[in-house]
């Protein structure tokens, strides 16, 4: 009884061990071949095709500042009405709309009619002007 039990246990162990070893070998192998492909294939591809650094800079520059013209200033509620151009980072076409400003002090620098360059971002589900400067 005792012997057959431990034999069975040993058998199960050996089976499990060889199974694990098998899986390990397979996993290691497929990981190796995949990472090999990723490295030489995809990475180089990205750098060659889209020249990532250049594109990122371009996009950042384009979406960073939007042209606008001040239509109304509401210091009490920390809001500003801007006639604005396309806001690329928000996927918004040009229009006139009210923005919340992140910092009330931003409103002191501008007047109705001022041409500005501003950055708007979505935060807490609302769109807020996070930076604004007079356009030169
Ligand atoms: Cu808008």
Boltz pocket constraint, residues with backbone or C-beta under 6 A from the ligand:
constraints:
  - pocket:
      binder: B
      contacts: [[A, 84], [A, 92], [A, 93], [A, 94], [A, 95], [A, 96], [A, 97]]
      max_distance: 6.0
